[in-house]
């Protein structure tokens, strides 16, 4: 950073106007004002700068309020942001929105039916109606029971093809208060402990006042 009066004391990034536009669009509001702001930042050749000056003009430094600071121009990153933003505005939805993620975390009633258990993430409880997916770093046999080892079953993990294995335990058939118990049989040995996951009724979310 330069000293007082430097062209680096009071700057803003052109691309952040684009990020604001994406925010407005995702929130269901109008992104056009931010798009027009980006267009106003362009020079005579329609090139967008990396950074803008947002303080009083400094003629001796050749910088003006709302003009480029001498940073990279054109900045391909900013131009790419502008192009995808215009397309997003036309479509009414963010261009790079990942639909499965949007449906899971934003749209109500479309959550995943699977809960994932790993050695690094050992769930203690899952909601009723969910399938428990056990993921391991190598092949294994899962020895499991839904009735405290009165009866038991075995399932072989399946190779995903990218360095992990998994098996789905049919826990969606269980009632609230039931428990899943399982243990791992590796090629050379058994795991030295049982693991348990309880089934519970989802707690309703409180509505905002």
C-alpha positions as CSV (number, residue, x, y, z in Angstrom):
1,X,0.0,0.0,0.0
2,X,1.2,3.5,-0.8
3,X,1.4,6.5,1.5
4,X,-1.2,9.3,1.8
5,X,-2.3,10.5,-1.6
6,X,-1.3,7.2,-3.2
7,X,-3.5,5.7,-5.9
8,X,-3.8,2.7,-3.6
9,X,-5.3,4.3,-0.5
10,X,-8.9,4.3,-1.7
11,X,-9.8,1.6,-4.2
12,X,-12.7,-0.8,-4.9
13,X,-12.9,-3.9,-7.1
14,X,-15.0,-3.8,-10.2
15,X,-15.8,-7.5,-9.8
16,X,-17.5,-6.9,-6.5
17,X,-20.3,-5.0,-8.2
18,X,-20.9,-8.2,-10.1
19,X,-20.9,-10.2,-6.9
20,X,-23.5,-7.8,-5.5
21,X,-25.6,-8.3,-8.6
22,X,-25.5,-12.1,-8.1
23,X,-26.6,-11.6,-4.5
24,X,-29.5,-9.4,-5.5
25,X,-30.5,-11.9,-8.2
26,X,-30.3,-14.9,-5.8
27,X,-32.4,-12.9,-3.3
28,X,-35.1,-12.4,-5.9
29,X,-34.4,-8.7,-6.5
30,X,-33.3,-6.7,-9.6
31,X,-29.6,-7.2,-10.6
32,X,-29.7,-4.6,-13.4
33,X,-28.5,-1.6,-11.3
34,X,-25.3,-3.4,-10.5
35,X,-24.8,-4.5,-14.1
36,X,-25.2,-0.9,-15.2
37,X,-22.6,0.1,-12.6
38,X,-20.1,-2.3,-14.1
39,X,-20.8,-1.0,-17.5
40,X,-20.2,2.6,-16.3
41,X,-16.8,1.5,-15.0
42,X,-15.6,0.6,-18.5
43,X,-13.3,2.9,-20.5
44,X,-13.9,4.1,-24.1
45,X,-12.9,0.7,-25.5
46,X,-15.4,-1.1,-23.1
47,X,-12.5,-2.6,-21.1
48,X,-13.2,-3.2,-17.4
49,X,-10.5,-2.5,-14.9
50,X,-9.5,-4.6,-11.9
51,X,-9.8,-1.7,-9.5
52,X,-11.5,1.7,-9.3
53,X,-10.8,4.9,-7.4
54,X,-13.5,5.9,-5.0
55,X,-12.1,9.0,-3.4
56,X,-11.6,12.6,-4.6
57,X,-9.8,13.1,-7.9
58,X,-6.0,13.1,-7.9
59,X,-5.0,14.8,-11.1
60,X,-1.3,14.4,-10.3
61,X,-1.8,10.7,-10.1
62,X,-4.1,10.6,-13.1
63,X,-6.9,9.0,-11.2
64,X,-10.5,10.1,-11.0
65,X,-13.4,9.1,-8.8
66,X,-15.1,6.0,-10.5
67,X,-12.2,5.6,-12.9
68,X,-9.4,3.0,-13.1
69,X,-6.5,3.1,-10.7
70,X,-3.8,1.9,-13.1
71,X,-4.5,-1.7,-12.2
72,X,-4.8,-4.5,-14.8
73,X,-7.2,-3.5,-17.6
74,X,-8.8,-5.4,-19.2
75,X,-9.1,-8.0,-16.4
76,X,-10.4,-11.2,-17.9
77,X,-11.9,-12.3,-14.5
78,X,-14.1,-9.2,-14.4
79,X,-15.2,-9.5,-18.0
80,X,-16.1,-13.1,-17.5
81,X,-18.1,-12.0,-14.4
82,X,-19.9,-9.4,-16.5
83,X,-20.8,-11.9,-19.3
84,X,-22.2,-14.5,-17.0
85,X,-24.0,-11.9,-15.0
86,X,-25.8,-10.5,-18.1
87,X,-26.8,-14.1,-19.0
88,X,-28.0,-14.7,-15.5
89,X,-30.1,-11.5,-15.6
90,X,-31.7,-12.7,-18.8
91,X,-32.4,-16.2,-17.4
92,X,-33.6,-14.9,-14.0
93,X,-31.3,-17.3,-12.2
94,X,-27.6,-17.3,-11.4
95,X,-25.7,-18.9,-14.3
96,X,-23.5,-21.2,-12.2
97,X,-26.1,-22.3,-9.7
98,X,-25.8,-26.0,-8.9
99,X,-29.3,-27.3,-9.1
100,X,-29.0,-30.3,-6.9
101,X,-27.4,-28.1,-4.1
102,X,-30.1,-25.5,-4.6
103,X,-32.9,-28.1,-4.3
104,X,-31.4,-29.7,-1.2
105,X,-30.6,-26.5,0.8
106,X,-33.0,-23.9,-0.5
107,X,-36.2,-25.5,-1.8
108,X,-38.3,-26.9,1.1
109,X,-39.1,-30.6,1.3
110,X,-36.3,-31.7,-1.1
111,X,-33.6,-32.7,1.4
112,X,-31.5,-35.8,1.0
113,X,-32.9,-39.1,2.1
114,X,-29.4,-40.3,3.0
115,X,-27.3,-39.6,6.1
116,X,-23.6,-40.3,5.8
117,X,-21.4,-42.0,8.4
118,X,-17.6,-42.2,8.3
119,X,-14.9,-42.8,10.8
120,X,-14.2,-39.0,10.8
121,X,-18.0,-38.2,11.1
122,X,-19.6,-40.8,13.4
123,X,-23.3,-39.9,13.6
124,X,-25.0,-40.7,16.8
125,X,-28.6,-40.0,15.6
126,X,-30.4,-39.8,12.3
127,X,-34.0,-38.8,11.5
128,X,-36.7,-41.4,10.9
129,X,-37.1,-42.3,7.3
130,X,-33.4,-41.8,6.4
131,X,-31.0,-44.4,4.9
132,X,-27.7,-44.6,6.6
133,X,-24.8,-44.7,4.2
134,X,-21.5,-46.0,5.7
135,X,-18.4,-44.9,3.8
136,X,-15.0,-46.4,4.3
137,X,-11.5,-45.9,2.9
138,X,-11.1,-49.6,1.9
139,X,-13.3,-52.6,1.2
140,X,-15.1,-54.1,4.2
141,X,-18.0,-56.3,5.2
142,X,-20.5,-54.5,7.4
143,X,-22.0,-56.9,10.0
144,X,-25.2,-55.1,11.2
145,X,-28.3,-55.6,13.3
146,X,-31.5,-53.7,14.0
147,X,-32.5,-55.7,17.1
148,X,-29.4,-55.7,19.3
149,X,-27.8,-58.7,17.7
150,X,-30.8,-61.0,18.1
151,X,-30.5,-61.3,14.3
152,X,-27.7,-60.0,12.1
153,X,-26.9,-59.5,8.4
154,X,-23.9,-58.8,6.3
155,X,-23.4,-56.4,3.4
156,X,-20.3,-55.9,1.3
157,X,-19.2,-52.4,0.6
158,X,-19.2,-51.2,-3.0
159,X,-16.2,-49.6,-4.7
160,X,-17.0,-46.1,-5.9
161,X,-14.0,-46.0,-8.3
162,X,-12.4,-43.0,-6.7
163,X,-10.8,-44.2,-3.5
164,X,-13.7,-45.0,-1.1
165,X,-16.3,-47.7,-0.6
166,X,-19.8,-47.5,0.7
167,X,-22.9,-49.5,1.8
168,X,-26.4,-48.4,2.5
169,X,-28.1,-49.8,5.6
170,X,-31.9,-49.9,5.2
171,X,-32.5,-47.8,8.3
172,X,-35.4,-46.0,6.6
173,X,-37.5,-49.0,7.7
174,X,-37.0,-48.3,11.4
175,X,-39.1,-46.5,13.9
176,X,-38.2,-43.7,16.2
177,X,-36.4,-45.1,19.2
178,X,-34.8,-48.0,17.3
179,X,-31.0,-48.3,17.0
180,X,-28.7,-49.6,14.3
181,X,-25.6,-51.6,15.5
182,X,-22.8,-52.5,13.1
183,X,-19.2,-53.6,13.1
184,X,-16.6,-53.8,10.4
185,X,-14.9,-56.9,9.1
186,X,-11.7,-56.0,7.2
187,X,-9.8,-58.5,5.1
188,X,-7.3,-59.2,7.8
189,X,-9.3,-58.5,11.0
190,X,-12.5,-57.4,12.7
191,X,-12.9,-53.8,14.0
192,X,-12.5,-53.9,17.8
193,X,-15.8,-52.2,18.6
194,X,-19.5,-51.9,17.7
195,X,-20.9,-48.7,16.4
196,X,-24.5,-47.5,17.1
197,X,-26.8,-44.9,15.5
198,X,-30.2,-44.1,16.9
199,X,-33.4,-43.2,15.0
200,X,-35.2,-40.1,16.2
201,X,-38.2,-38.0,15.1
202,X,-37.2,-34.7,13.5
203,X,-37.5,-31.6,15.7
204,X,-39.8,-29.1,13.9
205,X,-38.0,-25.8,13.0
206,X,-39.3,-22.8,14.8
207,X,-40.8,-20.1,12.5
208,X,-39.5,-16.6,12.7
209,X,-41.8,-14.2,14.4
